[in-house]
């Protein structure tokens, strides 16, 4: 519990990273965090976490979000804007959720209880010796433009994947809650839960050179 504000800090983590426990509030801006043996930032259910303009790198995982969908805790409220999450051993962002309520997608990607959205591959425009009508400067300019477009597409895909998965998790949690109310003979939905926002904003984040990709899920 409690509130912590970190601004322009360098966090050299020897073991664990920053943990945001249930009912705690963290505001972390323009910080550099690296070296955690686990996740750089671990976000528990029922917490509020704002991450803006940070660098999170060289950790086992970048950010780990625990949703505990079967528990009574609220889903974390998260703001993630303009962070650069790179060079982590596993995923840039990982969502932990129970396998029993998850919708299985891309079964071929499931391995060891994990599934993920890999970072979009960068389609490099290769030099062509056959294209004699183009000089080297034109070919180089085309490659740079293509790489830039693919990188922008990759970052957008990573942000969209995180937002989509979090929204889907909120819907599943709401559905489970309604089913439990129905089992108890209560037909009126819990307005607080139904109107709860899981996150405030996820945008402008960059995911680069993470070992397993931009975003993944861990099923338990």
N, C-alpha and C positions, 0 to 999 in steps of 0.2 A: 504494500500500500504506500501512498504518498506520491509526491510529484518531484520529478527530476528534470532539470534543463541542462543540456550540454550544448555549448556554442563554441565553434572554432577550437575543438579539442583534438588532440592526437591520442588515440587509445591503442597502445601496444599490448595486446592480450596474450599472456603466456599460457593460459588454460581456457577458461570460459570467456565468452564475449559479454555483451550487455543483455540482461534478462529483464523483461517487463512482466512482472507478476500480475496476477488477478487483482483488479481494482487499482492498479498503479497507473500513473500517467507519465509518459516520457516524451519530451520534446528534444530532438537531436538535430542540430543544424550545422552544416558546413564542417563536419568532423571527419577525421581520417581514422578508420578502425581496421586493424589487421592482426593476423597471427592467432586467432582463436582456434583451439583444437576442435571445437564444435561449431555451432552457428555464431556468426558475428553478432546478430541480434536475434533473440528468442522471444517471441511474443505469445503470452498466455491468454486464454479466453477471459473476457471481462475486463481487459485492459484497454488503454487508449495510447496509441503510439503515433507520433508524428516524426517522419524522417524526411528531411529536406536538404538537398544539396550535399549529401555525404558521399565519401568514398569508402566502400566496404570490400576488402580484398584479402587474398591469401589466407582464408579461413577454410574449414572443412566444408561448411555451407555458408551462403551469404546471409539470408534471412530465413528463419524458421517460424511458421505461423501455426499455432495449435488451435484447432477449432472445437474439439471435444463435443461433437454434434449430439451425442447421446446424454450429455450432462446438462445440468440446469444453468450452467454459466452462459453469459452472453458471449456472442462471437466478438472477437477483438474489433475495435474501431481503429482503422489504420489510414494514415495519410502517407503516401510515398510519392515524392515529387523530385525530379531532377537529380536522382542519386546515380552514381556510377558504381555498379557492382561487377567486379571483374577478378579474374585469376583465382577463383575459389575452386577447391578440389571437386566439389559436387555441383549442385544447382545454385543458381543465383538466389532463387526464392523457392522454398519448399512449404507445402501445405500438408499438415498431418491430419488424417481423418480416418475413421473406422471403415474397414472394408465392407462391413455388413450393410451399410446404407449407401455405398457409393454406386454410381452408375458406371458400369464397366465400358470403357471406350478403348478402342485400339488395343484389343487383347494381345496382339502380337508384340506390343511394346511393354507388356507387363513382365517384370523380371525381378524375382526376389521380393515381391510385395511392393514394388515401386512402378510408377508410370509417370511419364513426363512429356513435356513439350520441348523438344530439343531446339536449340538455337537454329534459326533458319540458316541454311548453308549459303555462303556468299558465292554467287555465280560470277567468277572472274572472266572477263572478256580477254581471251588469249590473243596474242599477236599472230597474225596470219601471214605467212610468207607468200601466199597466193594472191593476197590483196595488194598487188603491185601499184595500184592507183593511189594508195594512201601512204603518206610518209610516216615516219616514226612518231612525230609529234602528234599527228592526228590520232594515231592508234593509242598513244599514251593518254591523250585527253579522253578518248572514249572509255578506256579502262577505268580511269579515275571517276568519271561520271557514273559508270555502271556500279563500281564499288560503293560509291556514296549513296546511290539509290538503294542498293541492297542492304547497306548498313541501316539506313533510315527505316526500311521495311522490317528488318530484323528487330529493331528496338520497339517499333509499333506493335509487332506481333507479340513480343514478350509482355508488354504492358496490357494488351488486350487479353492475352491468355490468363494472366493473373486476375484481372477484373472479372472475366467470364466465370472462372472457377469459383471465385468468392461469392458472386451473385448466386450461382447454382447451389453452393453450400448453404447460403441463407434460406433459399427456397426449400431445401430439403429439411432444414431445421424447423422451419415454420410448419411444414407438412407433418413432421413427426409430432410437433407440439399439438397440432389440431387433432391428430389421431388419438393422442393420449387424453385430450379433453373429451373427445367423443366416447372413448372407453369408459370415462367416468360419468357419462351422461350429461356433459356440459357441451352445449352447441355454440356458445358465444366465444368467438376467438379473442385471444389476448391482443388488444390493440397495441400495447407497448412492443410486443415481440414482432407483430406484423409490420409495424412501422419502423422497426430498428434498422439503422443503416450499418452495414458491416464495415464499410470504409468511407472515408470522406472523399479521397481523391487518389487515383493512381495514374500518373502521367509523367512523361518526359524522362523516365528512367532509362539508363543505358546498361546493357548486359553484354559483357565482352569476355571471351576466352575463359568461360567457366567450364569445368571438366565435363559436366553432364548436360549442360544446356541452361536456358534462361529460367524455366519454371518446371517444377515436378511435384508429384504428390507421393506421400508415404502412407501406405495403408497398414493399419494395425488391427 
